[in-house]
Amino acid sequence: MITIKREITPADLSNKLNRFWQLSHEKISLIEKEYDELKGSPVFTVKGKYSTRGWTEWTQGFQYGSAILQFDATGDEQMLATGRNKTINRMAPHISHTGVHDHGFNNVSTYGNLLRLMKEGKTAHNEWEKNYYELALKISGAVQAARWTAIQNGGFIHSFNGAHSLFVDTIRSVRALILSHQLGHVLQTENDAKINLLRRAMQHVEATATYSVFYGTGRDSYDKWGRTAHECIFNVKDGNYRCPNSQQGYTGFSTWTRGLAWAMCGFAEQLEWLETQDEITLETVGGKATLTATMLKAATATCDFYIANTPTDGIPYWDTGAPDLHLINDYLNKAADPFNDHEPVDSSAAAIAAQGLLRLGKYLTDKEEVGGNRYWLAGLTVLDTLLDEPYLSTNKNHQGLLLHSIYHRPNGWDYVPEGNRVPNGESSMWGDYHYREVCLYLQRVINKENYYTFYNCVQ
């Protein structure tokens, strides 16, 4: 269980953040200098150098989005130029990509961040440029919404595995639908039928909360409060739920911790957005009270599970049911060990989870609800650990920023250093991006800047 630092404050991390952004700049510059993009998008490192491997180009938005976040944090105009130019020149195929569930990752991280910076006055206003970013977000949300599976009482955006497959990760792609809707767009299909993107977004949220998260009652009476399944399987002929499954975790009956972290962050940021909407807007898509209760239950359950099932320093092992965890004596009552001989940690899960904990904590505190401070301090505790070695990469020749990230343990895709038994010491593009994102989130809080949200770009 995480040992929450009860006295920690955001300001306590200020010096660490300054060092972090300096190292972040070095890593982005190193990738720009050394990485051959003709090989495809950088995904994860091997011996400290980024390589490409995976099903799709799902990390390209994180690469260019990282430069945009670096500008946001430091004002470095060269970073803005890099992120903007590469978004404009290379991201267009992602806008109309019909074969993935990753629009929230690729397009909100790039077009969304660029539009947000203009709205916030951090970049100069240009009407044509603004319209370009808005058009990209409109199309992206509609294309993502078209990847739809109807089920009993709703539906979901299905994963690249096919129409039967609901991934817990996709809770963060719901942002694409929400932004498109708020920009006045719809999905138009046969006979000019107009499909409400907000309705589809909320139905996906409901499906994820109902099937991907376990609550220890009813269907889940044998299970624990807040556990998640990476994948849920449905009968596409009648829309009925069949079973949990996992692609990147150990099993559908254990918790892949990065999937858990996606849920923590996704539900928390949707709660924040929901709070900005009025009753009338939400009346026909589920109702504000009902949607709030659903998201809050899922957010608190997943955050509670993370706190209870993570080592004391806030860094989880890759799966809570990993087969050799029992060989790490009393692993939940001491700090995680990325160099152990039995199971790898996943620092990328920690970076994503920290943002979820902070957002949920602030949401509850702002509403004067019980428990908000606990989640907030837990998020600070996790980030405090991440901002030090052995997780912060200080080797000037290593292209990664966040060390000890895991990609796909079941497929054996992660590099195992010579003389070691499990992967360690490597980075991932999603880990580095979300490391930067949670650091930007906290820095804006410290500096009393506009509160960082995905929907700042449309409000």
C-alpha positions in Angstrom: 0.0 0.0 0.0 1.2 3.5 -0.8 2.6 5.3 2.2 1.0 8.7 1.6 3.2 11.7 2.5 0.8 13.7 4.7 2.8 16.9 4.8 3.8 17.2 1.1 2.8 20.2 -0.9 3.1 21.1 -4.6 5.7 23.7 -3.8 7.9 21.0 -2.3 8.3 19.6 -5.9 9.3 22.9 -7.5 13.0 22.4 -7.6 12.5 18.8 -8.9 10.3 20.2 -11.7 12.9 22.7 -12.8 15.4 19.9 -13.1 12.9 17.7 -14.9 12.1 20.3 -17.6 15.8 20.7 -18.3 16.3 17.0 -18.7 13.0 16.8 -20.8 14.4 19.4 -23.2 17.6 17.4 -23.6 15.7 14.2 -24.4 13.4 15.8 -27.0 16.4 17.3 -28.7 18.3 14.0 -28.6 15.4 12.2 -30.3 15.2 15.0 -32.9 18.9 14.6 -33.6 19.2 10.9 -33.6 15.9 9.1 -34.4 15.1 8.1 -38.0 11.4 8.8 -38.4 11.4 6.8 -41.7 11.4 3.7 -39.5 8.0 4.8 -38.1 6.9 6.3 -34.8 9.2 5.8 -31.8 7.5 3.5 -29.3 9.9 2.3 -26.6 13.7 2.2 -26.1 16.1 -0.6 -26.5 19.5 0.0 -24.8 18.5 3.7 -24.4 17.5 4.3 -28.0 14.0 4.6 -29.3 12.7 1.9 -31.6 9.4 1.2 -33.3 7.2 -1.8 -32.8 3.5 -2.4 -32.3 0.2 -2.8 -34.0 -0.3 0.9 -35.1 1.4 4.3 -35.0 -0.4 5.1 -31.8 2.5 7.0 -30.2 3.3 9.6 -32.8 1.0 12.2 -31.2 2.9 11.7 -27.9 6.1 12.4 -29.7 5.0 15.7 -31.1 2.8 16.5 -28.2 5.8 16.3 -25.9 7.5 19.2 -27.7 4.2 21.2 -27.4 4.1 20.5 -23.6 7.7 21.5 -23.3 6.9 24.9 -24.8 3.9 25.2 -22.5 6.1 24.6 -19.5 9.2 26.6 -20.5 8.3 29.0 -23.3 10.9 27.5 -25.6 9.8 28.7 -29.1 11.9 26.1 -30.9 9.9 23.3 -29.1 6.7 25.0 -30.2 7.9 25.1 -33.8 8.9 21.5 -33.7 5.6 20.3 -32.3 3.5 22.5 -34.6 5.3 21.8 -37.8 5.4 18.1 -37.3 1.7 18.0 -36.3 0.8 19.9 -39.5 3.1 17.9 -41.8 2.7 14.4 -40.4 -0.4 13.9 -38.2 -3.2 14.2 -40.9 -3.5 10.4 -41.4 -4.4 10.0 -37.8 -7.4 12.4 -38.1 -9.1 10.1 -40.5 -7.7 6.7 -39.2 -10.7 4.4 -39.0 -8.8 1.4 -37.7 -7.9 2.5 -34.2 -9.3 3.5 -30.8 -6.5 6.0 -30.2 -7.8 9.3 -31.4 -7.7 10.8 -28.0 -4.0 9.9 -27.7 -2.8 11.0 -31.1 -5.0 14.0 -31.9 -6.0 15.6 -28.6 -2.3 15.5 -27.6 -1.3 17.5 -30.8 -4.2 19.5 -32.4 -5.9 19.8 -29.1 -2.9 21.1 -27.2 -2.1 23.6 -30.1 -5.6 24.9 -30.1 -5.6 25.2 -26.2 -2.4 27.2 -26.3 -4.0 29.7 -28.7 -7.1 29.9 -26.7 -5.1 30.6 -23.6 -3.1 33.3 -25.3 0.2 31.5 -25.1 0.5 31.5 -28.9 -0.5 34.3 -31.3 -4.1 34.1 -32.5 -4.4 33.1 -36.2 -8.0 32.6 -37.4 -7.0 30.2 -40.2 -4.8 28.2 -37.9 -7.5 28.0 -35.3 -10.0 26.8 -37.9 -7.5 24.2 -39.0 -7.1 22.7 -35.5 -10.8 22.8 -34.9 -11.5 21.0 -38.2 -9.0 18.3 -37.3 -10.6 17.8 -33.9 -14.1 17.7 -35.4 -13.2 15.0 -37.9 -11.2 13.0 -35.4 -14.1 12.8 -32.9 -16.5 11.7 -35.6 -14.2 9.1 -37.1 -13.6 7.7 -33.6 -17.3 7.6 -32.9 -17.9 5.6 -36.1 -15.9 2.7 -34.6 -19.0 1.6 -32.7 -20.4 -1.6 -31.3 -24.0 -1.6 -30.1 -24.7 -3.5 -26.9 -27.6 -4.0 -24.6 -28.6 -0.5 -23.4 -25.8 1.4 -25.2 -22.5 0.8 -27.0 -18.8 1.4 -27.0 -15.9 2.4 -29.2 -14.3 -0.9 -30.1 -10.6 -1.6 -30.0 -8.4 -2.5 -33.0 -9.0 -6.1 -32.0 -12.5 -5.9 -33.5 -16.1 -5.2 -32.8 -16.2 -7.6 -29.9 -13.5 -5.8 -27.9 -13.8 -3.0 -25.3 -10.4 -1.8 -24.1 -10.3 0.1 -20.8 -7.6 2.4 -22.4 -10.2 4.0 -24.6 -11.7 5.9 -21.8 -9.1 8.6 -22.7 -10.3 8.7 -26.4 -13.7 9.8 -25.2 -12.1 13.2 -25.1 -12.0 13.3 -28.9 -15.8 12.8 -29.1 -16.5 15.5 -26.5 -14.3 18.1 -28.2 -15.9 17.4 -31.6 -19.3 17.7 -30.1 -18.5 21.0 -28.3 -17.2 22.3 -31.6 -20.7 21.8 -33.0 -20.0 18.6 -35.0 -21.9 15.4 -35.5 -21.3 12.0 -37.1 -23.3 11.8 -40.3 -24.1 8.4 -41.8 -26.4 6.7 -44.3 -29.4 8.8 -45.4 -27.8 11.8 -43.7 -28.6 10.4 -40.2 -27.0 12.6 -37.6 -25.5 10.8 -34.6 -24.9 12.8 -31.4 -21.3 12.5 -30.5 -21.9 13.4 -26.8 -24.4 10.6 -26.5 -21.9 8.1 -27.9 -19.2 9.5 -25.6 -21.4 9.0 -22.5 -22.5 5.6 -23.6 -18.8 4.5 -23.9 -18.1 5.9 -20.4 -21.1 4.0 -19.0 -20.0 0.7 -20.7 -16.4 1.1 -19.4 -17.6 1.8 -15.9 -20.1 -1.1 -16.0 -17.9 -3.8 -17.5 -14.3 -2.8 -17.3 -14.3 -1.8 -13.6 -15.1 -4.3 -10.8 -16.8 -3.3 -7.6 -17.0 -6.4 -5.4 -20.8 -6.7 -5.7 -23.3 -8.5 -8.0 -21.4 -9.8 -11.0 -18.2 -8.9 -9.1 -19.0 -10.4 -5.7 -15.9 -12.6 -6.0 -13.7 -9.7 -6.9 -12.2 -6.5 -5.4 -13.4 -2.9 -5.3 -11.7 -1.0 -8.2 -10.0 -3.8 -10.1 -10.0 -3.4 -13.9 -9.9 -5.7 -16.9 -7.9 -4.6 -19.9 -10.4 -6.0 -22.3 -14.0 -7.0 -22.2 -15.5 -9.4 -24.7 -19.0 -9.1 -26.2 -21.2 -11.1 -28.4 -21.6 -8.8 -31.4 -24.7 -10.6 -32.6 -26.9 -9.8 -29.6 -24.7 -7.2 -27.7 -24.3 -9.3 -24.6 -21.3 -9.2 -22.3 -19.3 -12.5 -22.3 -16.2 -12.2 -20.2 -13.1 -10.2 -19.2 -9.8 -10.7 -21.0 -6.4 -9.1 -21.3 -4.0 -8.3 -24.1 -1.1 -6.6 -22.3 -1.8 -7.8 -18.8 -1.3 -11.3 -17.3 -5.0 -12.4 -17.4 -8.5 -11.0 -17.5 -8.8 -11.9 -13.8 -5.9 -9.8 -12.7 -5.2 -6.1 -13.1 -2.8 -4.8 -15.7 -1.7 -1.6 -13.9 -1.4 0.6 -16.9 -5.0 -0.2 -17.9 -6.0 0.7 -14.3 -4.1 4.0 -14.6 -5.9 4.8 -17.9 -9.2 4.3 -16.0 -8.1 6.5 -13.1 -7.1 9.4 -15.3 -9.9 9.0 -17.8 -12.8 9.0 -15.3 -11.3 11.8 -13.2 -10.9 14.1 -16.2 -14.4 13.3 -17.5 -15.8 14.2 -14.0 -14.1 17.6 -14.3 -15.5 18.2 -17.7 -19.0 17.1 -16.5 -18.9 19.7 -13.8 -18.7 22.4 -16.4 -21.9 21.3 -18.2 -25.5 22.2 -17.3 -28.4 19.9 -16.7 -30.1 20.6 -20.0 -27.1 19.7 -22.1 -26.8 16.3 -20.4 -30.5 15.6 -20.0 -30.8 13.5 -23.1 -27.5 11.7 -22.8 -27.9 10.1 -19.4 -28.6 13.0 -17.0 -26.0 14.9 -15.1 -26.7 13.3 -11.7 -26.6 9.8 -13.1 -23.5 10.4 -15.1 -21.7 12.0 -12.2 -22.5 9.1 -9.9 -21.3 6.6 -12.5 -18.0 8.4 -13.1 -17.3 9.2 -9.5 -17.9 5.6 -8.4 -15.5 4.3 -11.1 -12.9 7.0 -10.4 -12.8 6.4 -6.6 -12.9 2.7 -7.0 -9.9 2.5 -9.3 -7.9 5.1 -7.3 -8.6 3.1 -4.1 -7.5 -0.1 -5.8 -4.3 1.6 -7.0 -3.4 3.0 -3.5 -4.1 -0.4 -1.8 -2.3 -2.6 -4.4 0.9 -0.6 -5.1 4.2 -0.6 -3.2 4.8 2.1 -0.6 6.5 4.5 -2.9 3.7 4.6 -5.5 5.3 2.7 -8.3 3.3 -0.5 -9.3 4.5 -3.7 -10.7 3.2 -4.3 -14.3 0.2 -6.6 -13.2 -1.2 -7.2 -9.7 -1.5 -10.9 -10.5 1.9 -11.3 -12.2 2.9 -15.0 -11.6 6.2 -14.4 -9.8 5.2 -11.5 -7.6 5.0 -13.8 -4.6 8.7 -14.3 -4.9 9.3 -10.7 -4.0 8.9 -10.9 -0.3 6.2 -8.6 1.2 6.3 -6.4 -2.0 3.4 -4.2 -1.1 5.0 -3.1 2.2 8.2 -1.7 0.8 9.3 0.4 -2.1 9.2 -1.1 -5.6 12.4 -2.6 -6.9 12.8 -2.1 -10.7 16.0 -4.2 -10.6 14.5 -7.3 -9.0 14.8 -10.8 -10.6 11.1 -11.7 -10.7 8.6 -9.1 -12.2 9.1 -5.7 -13.8 7.6 -2.5 -12.5 5.8 -0.1 -14.8 6.7 3.5 -14.2 4.4 4.7 -17.1 1.4 3.4 -15.1 2.6 5.5 -12.2 2.8 8.7 -14.3 -0.7 8.2 -15.7 -2.1 7.2 -12.3 -0.6 10.3 -10.5 -2.6 12.6 -12.8 -5.7 10.6 -12.1 -5.2 10.8 -8.3 -4.5 14.6 -8.5 -7.5 15.3 -10.6 -9.9 13.3 -8.4 -8.4 14.8 -5.3 -8.9 18.4 -6.6 -12.4 17.5 -7.8 -13.5 16.2 -4.4 -11.8 19.0 -2.5 -13.4 21.7 -4.7 -16.8 20.1 -3.9 -15.9 19.8 -0.2 -16.3 16.1 -0.3 -14.6 13.7 2.1 -11.4 12.0 0.9 -10.2 14.6 -1.6 -7.1 15.4 0.3 -6.1 11.7 0.5 -6.1 11.3 -3.3 -4.4 14.6 -3.8 -1.6 13.7 -1.4 -1.3 10.3 -2.9 -0.8 11.8 -6.4 1.9 14.1 -5.0 3.6 11.2 -3.3 3.7 9.2 -6.6 5.1 12.1 -8.5 7.6 12.9 -5.9 9.0 9.4 -6.3 9.0 9.6 -10.1 11.0 12.9 -10.1 14.0 11.2 -8.6 16.3 8.5 -9.8 16.1 5.6 -10.5 13.0 6.7 -12.5 14.2 10.1 -13.8 16.6 9.5 -16.7 19.8 11.5 -16.2 22.0 9.7 -18.7 22.7 12.2 -21.5 22.9 9.4 -24.0 19.6 7.8 -23.1 16.7 9.1 -25.3 14.0 8.2 -22.8 12.9 10.5 -19.9 11.0 8.0 -17.6 12.9 4.8 -16.9 11.5 1.4 -16.1 8.4 1.5 -18.4 6.9 -1.7 -19.7 5.2 -2.2 -23.0 4.0 -5.7 -23.7 5.2 -8.4 -21.2 3.1 -11.3 -22.6 4.5 -10.7 -26.1 8.0 -10.4 -24.8 8.5 -7.0 -26.5 10.5 -5.3 -23.7 14.3 -5.3 -23.6 15.9 -7.4 -20.9 19.5 -6.1 -20.2 22.3 -8.6 -20.2 22.6 -10.3 -16.9 19.0 -9.5 -15.8 16.0 -11.7 -15.8 13.3 -9.1 -16.3 13.0 -5.9 -18.3 14.2 -2.6 -16.7 15.9 0.6 -17.5 13.9 1.5 -20.6 11.4 4.2 -21.6 8.2 4.5 -23.6 6.8 7.4 -25.6 3.5 7.2 -23.8 5.3 7.1 -20.5 7.5 10.1 -21.3 4.4 12.1 -22.6 2.3 11.5 -19.5 5.3 12.2 -17.3 5.5 15.6 -18.9 1.7 16.0 -18.8 1.4 15.4 -15.0 4.4 17.7 -14.4 2.9 20.4 -16.5 -0.4 19.9 -14.6 1.3 20.4 -11.2 3.5 23.3 -12.4 0.4 25.2 -13.6 -1.1 24.7 -10.1 2.1 25.9 -8.4 2.3 29.0 -10.7 -1.5 29.7 -10.4 -1.9 29.5 -14.2 -5.1 28.3 -15.9 -6.0 24.9 -14.6 -4.9 22.4 -17.2 -7.6 20.3 -18.9 -8.2 18.7 -22.3 -11.3 20.9 -22.8 -9.6 24.3 -22.3 -9.3 24.3 -26.1 -13.0 24.6 -26.6 -14.0 26.8 -23.6 
